[in-house]
């Protein structure tokens, strides 16, 4: 992740920007920088590495100025060096950015053809140059930003400072979070309320697609279409802590909505979007040398591993053994001589997963850990840590950690396929392009929350639910059932759709809703046949599909949730969101403790 902050103040803002960035350093520490206006002229300082390097630079070369922006970076496009550090600037403006501009290559080619010169390898510079071109054409700053936002594809948060404009900041968000802080004759913007805690506890959270024009005494907020809108200003109770619920009722809801951002940063850690290649990783093995790969985890992490198995075998032609860790540790699994093991855990402390890792260690197998906590035991005892950049996950029911685990596994599968030469360079580029689109599609799915909430209201009336899916949608069906039962306490089961007639169909009646996860793919017609079997027995179907699937489904449904048409490799990541939202809203209607459901703990550190 990256952290951004902006301040219109009454005293020099550079020290304040650095203070705010310290609270955001967990979001990125490849480089950092600030920009201010000194006597109206744009000036910036940047430094490679951690924030302490920027502090040293500012002591040597102080900045004045009562308005400024700052950034702490986790590199996505371009190496983590000073040249690629934010803020990015032209003669007209400076910009800080969190997220990924998916169409930056096309924009860059267009701008270069128009005579604009790029100085960095980043996607962000395309934003700076686009706004600059608008200004060069005589467009005023606020309109120039609005025109530019319409050209951008991807998930992002932005803060823009203009040369000569000493009382103006423009901020925007699409996918990545952004909050406005209100002061007395001062105004603030940051990626987290935590960054603004030293300055104010009066916070307005921008909604997806919002952009705002800030002056020292005002904040005017617009929606994506450019209409002025009102957003609630509230007192942030938890800004003194590392995380708070922000504008959400529960941590689980907040973490569901953080997924476009954290997915983008996780993918960027493993993929080079500029070159269209999977990054070379410092692994204790080469995928080309392996005969088999062992995967093990518990709960939701295990289901991420099951989906990973499909990807490794389909794209890299690498056989995968996937086990629940509590089974793996006791069945004394024989391990192939040319094998490696991957262990997946949000906390990195899961007892059964750790025990399975130690079994592989005794067998002399190279080990990788896919974890969200780098200092964890599983991370420390592995040969290599493959981090999921989900940030703190407070809700017991895993959401953003799951999609980040999927993001890592998908990226590794592409890396393995490239090393094993089971895909061509052009196919690798296509897969990475598809993966880069996941955050944008995730943002689109979040906009369906109103419809999903209505479906959940109906679902809350039942006591038993079946989930069906084929291929990678089968483990998603298992995950959907797990989510529903663990937070709503409704009995739910997930099945491979083809298994319906082998027993579960006996349960179908008017009191057993069936949730079918079925994008329009090569096996969609097979799933429709299973739906017809359900309908013939009076079952009530909730279909999660895309527009083509909705058009070709010949079965009456209780409701159909229509998602965007997405590439095959990212379908499990994108389809995870409606499954999570359905469980969340059902639990809210049931009145359960969503963040801390009964009998469950966030990290299972005992057998």
Residue pairs with C-beta under 8 A, 6 or more apart in sequence:
1 27
1 28
1 74
1 98
1 191
1 261
1 262
1 265
1 389
1 391
2 27
2 28
2 71
2 72
2 73
2 74
2 86
2 97
2 98
2 99
2 191
2 265
3 21
3 24
3 25
3 27
3 28
3 71
3 72
3 98
3 190
3 191
3 192
3 195
4 24
4 69
4 70
4 71
4 86
4 96
4 97
4 98
4 157
4 158
4 159
4 178
4 189
4 190
4 191
5 17
5 20
5 21
5 24
5 69
5 70
5 71
5 96
5 159
5 188
5 189
5 190
5 191
5 195
5 196
6 68
6 69
6 70
6 96
6 159
6 161
6 169
6 171
6 188
6 189
6 190
6 214
7 13
7 16
7 17
7 20
7 67
7 68
7 69
7 186
7 187
7 188
7 189
7 199
8 66
8 67
8 167
8 169
8 186
8 187
8 188
8 214
8 215
8 216
9 16
9 66
9 67
9 186
10 66
10 185
10 186
10 216
11 66
12 36
12 63
12 64
12 65
12 66
13 36
13 65
13 66
13 67
13 68
14 34
14 36
14 45
14 58
14 62
14 63
14 64
14 65
14 68
15 58
16 198
16 199
17 34
17 36
17 68
17 69
17 70
18 34
18 51
18 54
18 55
18 58
18 70
19 198
20 70
20 188
20 190
20 195
20 196
20 198
20 199
21 32
21 34
21 51
21 54
21 70
21 71
21 72
21 195
22 51
23 192
23 194
23 195
23 197
23 198
24 72
24 190
24 191
24 192
24 194
24 195
25 50
25 51
25 72
26 242
26 391
27 72
27 74
27 98
27 191
27 192
27 391
28 72
28 73
28 74
29 49
29 50
29 51
29 72
29 73
29 74
30 48
30 49
30 73
30 74
30 75
30 80
30 85
31 46
31 47
31 48
31 49
31 72
31 73
31 75
31 80
31 81
31 82
31 84
31 85
31 86
32 46
32 47
32 50
32 51
32 53
32 54
32 70
32 71
32 72
32 73
32 85
33 44
33 45
33 46
33 47
33 54
33 70
33 71
33 73
33 85
33 86
33 87
34 44
34 45
34 46
34 54
34 58
34 63
34 68
34 69
34 70
34 71
34 87
35 42
35 43
35 44
35 45
35 68
35 69
35 70
35 87
35 89
35 94
35 161
36 43
36 44
36 63
36 64
36 65
36 66
36 67
36 68
36 161
37 43
37 65
37 66
37 67
37 68
37 161
37 163
37 164
37 165
37 166
38 63
38 64
38 65
40 163
40 164
40 166
41 163
41 164
42 89
42 91
42 93
42 94
42 161
42 163
43 63
43 65
44 87
44 89
44 94
45 54
45 57
45 58
45 61
45 63
46 54
46 57
46 82
46 85
46 86
46 87
47 53
47 54
47 56
47 57
47 82
47 85
48 80
48 81
48 82
48 85
51 72
66 166
67 161
67 166
67 167
67 168
67 169
68 161
69 87
69 94
69 95
69 96
69 159
69 160
69 161
69 169
70 87
70 96
71 85
71 86
71 87
71 96
71 97
73 80
73 84
73 85
73 86
74 265
74 268
74 269
74 389
75 84
75 268
76 100
76 122
76 123
76 264
76 265
76 268
76 273
77 84
77 100
77 104
77 121
77 122
77 123
77 124
77 268
77 273
77 274
78 84
78 120
78 121
78 122
78 274
79 121
83 119
83 120
83 121
84 120
84 121
84 122
86 95
86 96
86 97
86 124
87 94
87 95
87 96
87 161
88 94
88 95
88 96
88 97
88 120
88 122
88 124
88 125
88 127
88 128
89 95
89 128
90 128
90 129
90 132
91 132
91 163
92 131
92 132
92 135
92 136
92 162
92 163
93 128
93 131
93 132
93 135
93 141
93 160
93 161
93 162
93 163
94 128
94 160
94 161
95 124
95 127
95 128
95 131
95 158
95 159
95 160
95 161
96 124
96 158
96 159
97 123
97 124
97 127
97 156
97 157
97 158
98 156
98 157
98 158
98 176
98 191
98 261
99 154
99 155
99 156
99 157
99 174
99 175
99 176
99 260
99 261
99 264
99 439
100 123
100 154
100 155
100 156
100 264
100 268
100 273
100 436
100 439
101 107
101 123
101 124
101 126
101 127
101 152
101 153
101 154
101 156
102 153
102 154
102 436
102 437
102 440
103 151
103 152
103 153
103 154
104 123
104 126
105 274
107 126
107 129
107 130
107 151
107 152
108 118
108 125
108 126
108 129
111 118
111 126
111 129
111 130
111 133
112 118
114 133
116 129
116 132
116 133
118 125
118 126
118 129
119 125
121 274
123 154
123 273
123 274
127 148
127 152
127 156
127 158
130 148
130 151
130 152
131 141
131 144
131 145
131 148
131 160
134 143
134 144
134 147
134 148
135 141
135 144
139 147
141 160
141 162
141 165
141 168
141 170
142 168
142 170
142 213
145 160
145 170
145 172
145 211
146 211
146 222
146 226
149 172
149 174
149 211
149 224
152 174
153 440
154 174
154 175
154 264
154 439
154 440
155 174
155 175
155 176
155 260
155 261
155 264
155 439
155 440
155 442
155 443
156 172
156 173
156 174
156 175
156 176
157 171
157 172
157 173
157 174
157 175
157 176
157 177
157 178
157 191
157 261
158 170
158 171
158 172
158 173
159 169
159 170
159 171
159 189
160 169
160 170
160 171
161 169
162 168
162 170
167 215
167 216
168 213
168 214
168 215
169 187
169 189
169 213
169 214
170 211
170 212
170 213
170 214
171 178
171 180
171 189
171 206
171 211
171 212
171 214
172 178
172 210
172 211
172 212
173 206
173 208
173 209
173 210
173 211
174 208
174 209
174 224
174 443
175 208
175 260
175 261
175 264
175 439
175 440
175 442
175 443
176 191
176 260
176 261
176 264
177 191
177 192
177 205
177 206
177 246
177 257
177 258
177 261
178 189
178 190
178 191
178 205
178 206
178 210
179 189
179 190
179 191
179 192
179 193
179 196
179 203
179 204
179 205
179 206
179 246
180 187
180 188
180 189
180 203
180 204
180 205
180 206
180 212
180 214
180 219
180 221
181 187
181 188
181 189
181 190
181 193
181 196
181 199
181 200
181 202
181 203
182 188
182 200
182 202
182 203
182 204
182 219
182 233
183 199
183 200
183 202
185 216
185 217
186 199
186 200
186 216
187 214
187 215
187 216
187 217
187 218
187 219
188 196
188 199
188 200
189 212
189 214
190 196
193 203
193 205
193 236
193 238
193 239
193 244
193 246
194 239
194 241
194 242
194 243
194 244
196 203
196 236
196 239
197 236
197 239
197 240
201 235
201 236
201 237
201 239
202 233
202 234
202 235
202 236
203 233
203 234
203 235
203 236
203 239
204 219
204 221
204 231
204 232
204 233
204 234
205 231
205 232
205 246
205 247
206 212
206 221
206 231
207 223
207 231
208 443
208 446
208 447
209 223
209 224
210 221
210 222
210 223
210 224
210 229
210 231
211 221
211 222
211 224
212 219
212 220
212 221
212 222
213 219
213 220
213 222
220 228
221 228
221 229
221 230
221 231
222 228
222 229
223 229
232 247
234 247
236 244
237 244
238 244
238 245
242 392
243 251
243 391
243 392
243 394
245 251
245 253
245 254
246 254
247 254
248 254
248 257
249 588
250 395
250 584
250 588
250 594
250 595
251 394
251 395
251 595
252 395
252 397
252 399
252 487
252 584
252 594
252 595
253 584
253 594
255 393
255 394
255 395
255 399
255 400
256 399
256 400
256 446
256 577
256 580
256 581
256 584
257 446
258 390
258 391
258 400
259 399
259 400
259 403
259 439
259 442
259 446
259 577
260 439
260 440
260 442
260 443
260 446
261 439
262 389
262 390
262 391
262 400
262 403
262 404
263 400
263 403
263 404
263 407
263 438
263 439
263 442
263 573
264 438
264 439
265 389
266 387
266 388
266 389
266 390
266 404
266 407
266 408
267 407
267 410
267 411
267 435
267 436
267 438
267 439
269 279
269 387
269 389
270 278
270 279
270 281
270 386
270 407
270 408
270 411
270 412
270 415
271 277
271 278
271 279
271 411
271 414
271 432
271 435
271 436
272 278
272 279
272 432
273 432
273 436
276 428
276 429
276 432
276 433
277 418
277 425
277 428
277 429
277 432
278 411
278 414
278 415
278 418
278 428
278 432
279 415
281 384
281 386
281 415
282 384
283 366
283 368
283 384
284 340
284 366
284 367
284 368
284 383
284 384
285 340
285 366
286 419
287 316
287 318
287 415
287 416
287 419
287 420
288 419
288 420
288 421
289 338
290 318
290 338
290 339
290 340
291 319
291 336
291 337
291 338
291 339
292 318
292 319
292 320
292 321
292 335
292 336
292 338
292 339
293 312
293 318
293 319
293 320
293 321
293 339
293 340
293 341
293 342
294 320
294 321
294 322
294 323
294 328
294 333
294 335
294 339
294 340
294 341
294 342
294 360
294 365
295 305
295 308
295 309
295 320
295 321
295 322
295 323
295 341
295 342
295 343
295 344
296 302
296 305
296 322
296 323
296 324
296 325
296 328
296 341
296 342
296 343
296 344
296 353
296 356
296 357
297 304
297 305
297 324
297 325
297 343
297 344
297 345
297 350
297 353
298 324
298 325
298 326
298 345
298 350
298 352
298 353
298 604
299 398
299 482
299 604
300 346
300 397
300 398
300 401
300 402
300 479
300 482
300 483
301 344
301 345
301 346
301 350
301 353
301 398
301 401
301 402
301 405
302 322
302 324
302 325
302 344
303 402
303 475
303 476
303 478
303 479
303 482
304 344
304 402
304 405
304 406
304 409
305 322
305 342
305 344
305 405
305 409
306 322
306 474
306 475
306 478
307 406
307 409
307 472
307 475
307 476
307 572
308 320
308 322
308 342
308 344
308 406
308 409
308 410
308 412
308 413
309 320
309 322
310 471
310 472
311 409
311 410
311 413
311 472
311 569
312 318
312 320
312 409
312 412
312 413
312 416
313 319
313 320
314 413
315 413
315 414
315 416
315 417
315 422
315 423
315 431
315 569
316 413
316 416
316 417
316 419
316 420
316 422
317 417
317 420
317 422
318 416
318 420
321 333
323 331
323 333
323 356
324 352
325 343
325 350
325 352
325 353
325 355
325 356
326 352
326 607
328 352
328 356
328 359
329 352
329 355
329 356
329 359
332 359
333 359
335 341
335 360
335 363
335 365
339 365
340 365
340 366
340 367
340 368
341 357
341 360
341 365
341 366
341 367
341 368
342 367
342 368
342 369
342 370
342 386
342 412
343 353
343 356
343 357
343 367
343 368
343 369
343 370
343 378
343 382
344 353
344 370
344 371
344 405
344 409
345 353
345 369
345 370
345 371
345 372
345 376
345 378
346 371
346 372
346 373
346 388
346 390
346 393
346 398
346 401
346 405
346 602
346 603
347 371
347 372
347 373
347 376
347 602
347 603
347 605
348 369
348 371
348 372
348 373
348 374
348 375
348 376
348 377
348 378
348 379
349 373
349 376
349 377
349 378
349 603
349 605
350 378
350 603
350 604
350 605
351 604
351 605
351 606
351 607
352 604
352 607
353 378
354 377
354 378
354 381
357 367
357 369
357 378
357 381
357 382
358 381
360 367
361 367
361 381
366 383
367 381
367 382
367 383
367 384
368 382
368 383
368 384
368 385
368 386
369 376
369 378
369 379
369 381
369 382
369 384
369 385
369 386
370 386
370 387
370 388
370 405
370 408
370 409
371 378
371 379
371 385
371 386
371 387
371 388
372 387
372 388
372 390
372 393
372 401
372 404
373 379
374 385
374 387
379 385
386 408
386 412
387 408
388 401
388 404
388 405
388 407
388 408
389 404
390 400
390 401
390 404
391 400
393 399
393 400
393 401
393 602
394 595
394 602
395 594
395 595
396 486
396 487
396 595
396 596
396 597
396 600
396 601
396 602
397 483
397 486
397 487
397 580
397 583
397 594
397 597
399 580
402 479
402 576
403 442
403 573
403 576
403 577
406 572
406 573
406 576
407 435
407 438
407 573
410 435
410 569
410 570
410 573
411 435
414 423
414 428
414 431
414 432
414 435
417 423
417 427
417 428
417 431
418 425
418 428
423 431
431 569
434 567
434 568
434 569
434 570
435 569
435 570
437 566
437 567
437 570
438 566
438 570
438 573
438 574
441 563
441 564
441 566
441 570
441 574
442 573
442 574
442 577
444 563
444 564
445 563
445 564
445 574
445 577
445 578
446 577
446 581
448 561
448 562
448 563
448 578
448 581
449 581
449 585
451 559
451 561
452 561
452 578
452 581
452 582
452 585
453 581
453 585
454 559
455 542
455 558
455 559
455 561
455 582
456 581
456 582
456 584
456 585
456 586
456 588
456 589
457 585
457 589
458 513
458 558
458 559
459 465
459 484
459 490
459 513
459 542
459 582
459 586
460 488
460 490
460 586
460 589
460 590
462 490
462 511
462 512
462 513
463 490
463 491
463 511
464 490
464 491
464 492
464 507
464 511
464 512
465 481
465 484
465 490
465 491
465 492
465 493
465 512
465 513
465 514
465 515
466 481
466 492
466 493
466 494
466 495
466 504
466 507
466 508
466 512
466 513
466 514
466 515
467 477
467 478
467 480
467 481
467 492
467 493
467 494
467 495
467 514
467 515
467 516
467 517
468 477
468 494
468 495
468 496
468 497
468 500
468 514
468 515
468 516
468 517
468 527
468 530
469 475
469 476
469 477
469 494
469 496
469 497
469 516
469 517
469 518
469 527
470 496
470 497
470 498
470 518
470 523
470 526
470 527
471 521
471 523
472 571
472 572
473 517
473 518
473 519
473 571
473 572
473 575
474 494
474 495
474 496
474 497
475 572
476 517
476 572
476 575
476 576
476 579
477 494
477 495
477 496
477 497
477 515
477 517
478 494
479 494
479 576
479 579
480 492
480 494
480 515
480 517
480 579
480 582
480 583
481 492
481 493
481 494
482 492
482 494
483 579
483 580
483 583
483 584
484 490
484 492
484 582
484 583
484 586
484 587
485 491
485 492
486 597
486 600
487 583
487 584
487 587
487 592
487 594
487 597
488 583
488 586
488 587
488 590
488 592
489 590
489 592
489 597
489 598
490 586
490 590
493 504
495 504
497 516
497 518
497 526
497 527
497 530
498 526
498 530
500 530
500 533
500 534
501 530
501 533
505 533
505 534
505 537
508 514
508 533
508 534
508 537
508 538
508 539
509 537
509 538
509 539
510 538
510 539
510 540
512 539
512 540
513 539
513 540
513 541
513 542
513 558
514 531
514 534
514 539
514 540
514 541
514 542
515 541
515 542
515 544
515 582
516 527
516 530
516 531
516 534
516 541
516 542
516 543
516 544
516 545
517 544
517 575
517 579
518 524
518 527
518 528
518 531
518 543
518 544
518 545
518 549
518 553
519 545
519 546
519 549
519 563
519 565
519 566
519 571
519 575
520 545
520 546
520 547
520 548
520 549
520 552
520 565
521 568
521 571
524 549
524 552
525 552
528 552
528 553
528 554
528 555
531 541
531 543
531 553
531 555
532 554
532 555
534 541
534 555
535 541
535 555
535 556
540 558
541 555
541 556
541 557
541 558
542 557
542 558
542 559
542 560
542 561
543 549
543 550
543 553
543 555
543 557
543 559
543 560
543 561
544 560
544 561
544 563
544 575
544 578
544 579
545 553
545 560
545 561
545 562
545 563
546 562
546 563
546 564
546 565
546 566
547 562
547 565
548 565
549 562
550 560
550 562
553 560
561 578
563 574
563 575
563 578
564 574
566 574
584 594
587 594
587 597
588 594
592 598
